[in-house]
């Protein structure tokens, strides 16, 4: 599958161009840009917006109207209401004593409730700013004798009872809480049942006096869900939910009217913001947890119905054959429970229709994309309405016809909170089907959010970033470009901390620094069916191989030191040293364009080796003369680079001399100390050469030696990756500090790609390559430990962060996701990419580092582009074969 996106690019780029100030986008559809909690009153749906949109170019600024009203038949927007950020809470729509209708919502950043007239849009009242916290889902109310209402709002400082007429607190029960569980109301008896951490209370509605309270043992956390009142033929009960640790530590507890425990179920696999549903004598909740939980196996995948009077399991719907992360809400409608999965991308969301009588799974709808919201899905007018943060819109699923039932409270009935729509004989169920998803333009913006900056950057490099300097212009890219003027500056910007002048290619360009950018161009041409990117990349390589490669002895003027000077039209610093591993795909491109120059360069790698019988080498070699080094600097890492490139040339020429060179180089390394990263890199290159290039000429003993080079890292070093301590990255002449971290955020510029394998994320990628080549679980575990450590650490506020650093973290997360299918890795990759784009992408280029106003290829832009493409492919379930290059070895 390949995705055509030219129309999207034409439409979408204008939304976030450099000269455009972000604006709040609008749509005639009420479904777009609203994705959180909702209610339906008289056929009109009222939904809230998320504080931030995950659609690129949709800012949701502070003045974005946080509540929308739309028709549930046509989905046409009727009106928006100017509430400020409401997080994931639901609005409430009710009548005042005088018959006028109000909409209220909680502005969490302002710690207050605001009431707006439904028909005029004018603010009627604002509560005191004494309602802190964002973990509040919705209101309930008690109708007073005079016809006014007590509006009940639970938050982190207790339960507020506000006047529906003025918004003023009539009473306030002060308690400390993690969030706000919406209390249920017994209107007839004048009682309110309220949960807070470790306590369940029965309160007199008239004055807030506590009538009864009972202590709750662990688990006893309260976040944001519903307390449920049952008062029917099955009895009078208060159903409560409590949360503990992330896995297998939730509880359902049912009490009588005097708060005596009737029954409890503990050790349940229920999520952080799950809700309870009651219908026909059965109490139901979901399973799984989206918030950093790691359930093993499938035992947790079920929906159970408990008898409300005894806690007996009446049935259990087994969902173990289905892939999902969590089901938080299971609303009831006309004899069926509807369990919709909440998924991080790219897990495909589903909704299960479960027979309420016997627990049979009657039907499943697969949405073929990820859907998630912190708010509950609701059922009204024959439709399941659920928010989706990924696409920033309301998902509509048709489940019945001839239904006109509303959903007037955040959990259905605004007092009992049973998450249920009563049975109606006239209603006819239909096959579940998603409808009203016709806003293709907006969806494409979200689906291509990671590809758009890649294409924008490449377009700028091709049109503004080429060599337009000196006496000879060329299609090579300038290594440094000013963001505003989009030209190579007259003077080089100040160096970043840790950056050397020799790392730069100024004033000019460095092919090896552009290697992944050029590879990205070939892939973008394939994905978009637009050849202009591959043609531009070919032109760059053709010029380099014809003009630059002929400068000296045939070694390419690129790498860690050498580059092509655009003003002098010659090589500056004519010393060859490979910056990193050169992958086969890039060598293939070079060979396809100019095999003669490519072959000469690879053969001239012998110039790194000293004269004489002792086969030793120096990572530095002269480009502008045939003189060999006189002093050794025999890094095993660089020997691996030579071995791989000789193997590539052998695959083209079958020249036995090349195999002899490899044999001699392998032999020269067999006696080296293997307890260092350079020998680890050599082992990887050797295994790759055997597997990827040599075919029938592969040498089995090289595999054994290569494996031997890999094991000391995980078996004999004293690294503590789970503690953030990679000893190879302790600065020279320093002893590791007990609380210090080494190889993580202490290595920022060095991890950008300019120093190969520096940085724990780059080392972890090497470990994952080792795992792929050998099956070693120890290397996989090492990489996972590094990833877990990054979850505990925050990026430094005082250090510029480069594209390569972010690219390495994205690569690590996506590689772990590919190997384990654990969505937490994908979610982290997405969050890292969002941060990288927000902090680095400006004026259609990527900054050299956060806070800098210039582009610099040396800082790892190319690897970031590749990983953003990879993230795009995973997000869209595109099976395009993008290689993993593992070049930071």
C-alpha positions, 0 to 999 in steps of 0.5 A: 500500500502506498499513499498519495498525498499531493492534494493534501500537501497543496491544501495542508501546508498553508496551515502552518507555514512560517509566515502564518500565525496559528489560527483556530480552525473552524468546520461546518461539521460539529464533529470536527475539532471536538473529541472529549465528553458530551451529552445529548439533550432534545436531539442536540449534542454538546461536546467539549474540545481537548486542550490541544489538538493532535492535528498538525496546524490546529492550535486550540488556542486559549480562545478556542470555543471549548463546547460545540452544539450539533444536530445528532441527525445531520451533525451540522454545527449549530453553535459554539460556546466560548468556554476556555480549556475544559480538558476531558470533562463533559458539559451539563445542560439544564433549565433554571427556575425561570425556564431558560437553559444554561450550559455549564463547563469546568475551565480547569486552568481557571479552577472554575465553572462557567455558565453560558445561556444556551440560546444567547451565548452570553455568560450568566454566571462564573463560580469562584476559582476554587475548583482546582484540578483537571481530573473531573469528568462531569456534574450531577445535580439535586433539585431543591424544593424551590425548583432550583438545583444544587450543581455538584462538582467534585474536584481535588479539594472536595465536593462543591454544591453550587446554586444553579441560579448564581454559581455560588457555593451553597456548601463545600465538603472539603476533602483531598482527592486525586481527582473528582468522582461524580457523586450520585443523587437520591432525589427522593430521600435527599441523599448524595453519595460521594467517593474520595480517596479512602472514604465513601460518604452519605451526605444530606443534600440540603446542607452538606452534612455528612450522615454516614461515612465508611473507610475504604481499604486499598485499593482506594484511589479516586480519579474521575468516574461515576458513583452509581445509584441503583434503586429498582426491583433488584434492591437499593445499592451504591456501586463504587469503583476504586483504583490502585496500581496499574495492573490487577489492582482495581476494585468494585465495591457495592454498599447498601444505603447505610454504607454497609459493604454488601460485596466486593471484587478486588484484584481486577484488571480495570483501567485508570479512568474506567466507569461502571455500567448498571442494567437489568441487575448486572454491574459491568466494567471494562478491562485493561489500562492505557496509562503505562500498564503492561498486562502480560498474556490475555487473562485480563481480556474479558467483560464480566457481569456481576449480580448487583445483589451478591457479586456473583459472576453471571457471565464473562465475555471472553475477548482474549483473541482480540488485540486491544489495550483497554476498554474503559466504558461499556454503555448499555442500550436496548439489551446490549452492552457496547464495549469500545476499545481505547487504543494508542496508535497504531492499534486498531480500535474496535467496538463489541456488541455484547448480549446483556442476558448471556454475555455472548459477543454478538458483533464486532466492528473494527474501525481499522484505525486507533481511536482514543479519548479520556472521556466516555462514549455515550449512546443517543438517538441510535448512535454511539458517539465517542471522542477521538484525540488522534483525529480530534473529532467525534466518531459516530457509530450507527447501532439502531434506528427509530431511537430518539433517546437522549443522554442528558448527564455525563453518565446517562441519567444525571443523578443515578449515573448508570451509563444506560439507555432504558429499553424501548420496544420500538427501537430496531438494532442495525448492523454496527457501522461507522458513519459521518467520517467524510471530512477527508481533508482534516483526516489527511492532515492528522494522518500525514502530520509526520510526513508533512515536515519531512516534505517541507524540509526537502522542498526547501533544501531543493529550492533554496538550500543548494550550492548557489555560491562561488564560481560553480553552482551545484545541486549539493546542499549547504550544510548550514542555512539561515532559517529566515533568509534560507541561504548559507550565512556569510559567517558561521554561527557559534558552535554548540557546546561539545561541537568542534569546528572540524565537525562543520562543513562551512562554507560548503556541504558534506555528502556523508552528513546528507546521506540520510537526507538523500535516502529520505528523498528516494523514499518520498518519491516512492511514497508520493509517486513524485520523481522530483525528489529522487531526481534531485538526489541523483543530481546531487550524487552525480555532481559529487561523484563526477566533480568532487570525487576526482579532487584527489586520489579517489577517496571521497572528500566527505566524512568527519573532517573533509567537505566540499567548499562552495566558495573555493570549489575544492576540498577543505580538510582533505583527510578521509574518515568515515563519519558512520557506517555506510549502508548498502542502500546508499552504496547501491545508489552510488554504484548505480550513478557512477560505478567507476568512482565508487569502485575507486573510492572503495579500493583506495580505503587501503590508503588507511593502512600503513606501509610494511608487513604489519597490517595496521591502520589509521582511521585518518587517510590523506585524500589529496596524496598517495602517502599512507599514514606513518602512525597507527590509530587502529580503531576496530570500528573503522576496520568494520567500515572498510570490511563492509565496503570491501564486501560490497565491492566484492559482491559487484566484482568477485575480486578475490583480492578484496576477500584477502583484505577482509581476512587480513583485517579480521585477523588483525582484530582477533587479539584486540580487547573486546571490552569496548564499543569500537570492537562491538561496532566491528562485530556488527559490521562483520556480521552484516557483511556476511549476511547482507553482501557476501552470499556464498562467499560468507565465512562462518568463522567471521560469524563466530568472531563477530558474535564474540565481539558483541557479548562483552557489552552485556556480560562483562561491563559494569554498565547499569542501563536501568540506572542511567549509567553507561560507563563508556560515556563517563568523561575522561579523567572523571569517576562516575558519580553515584547519582549521575547519569552517563550517556543520556541527556548529558550527551546532547550534541554528541548524540546528534550523529556527529560522533557515531555511536555516542549516546545510550540511545545510539548504543541501544540501537546497536544492541537491537541490531545485535539482537536481530542478527543473533537473537540475543535477548540480553541485547534486547533487554539492555536496550529496553532498560535504556528506554525505561531510563529515558522515561524517568528523565526529563530533557534539559531546559538549558541545553539545545537539543539537536534533530539527531538526538530526537531522531535517535530516541524515535528510532529506538522507540519504533525499533522496540515497538517493531520487535515487541508490539508493545504500544507504549513504545509507539506512543513514546515515539509519537510524543517525541516526534511531536516535541521535535516538530514543535521545537525544531520545525520552522519556516520549512526547515529543521533547526540545528538545535532547539532555540537556534535560528539556523539549519545544520546538516551535521546535527542529524537532520537526515536521521530524524527525517528517516524516522519521521517517515517510519513513524508515518508508515507505522501510523498509517499501517503502510507496509512500504519497506523502509530499511532500518539502517543502523548506521550509528555504529 
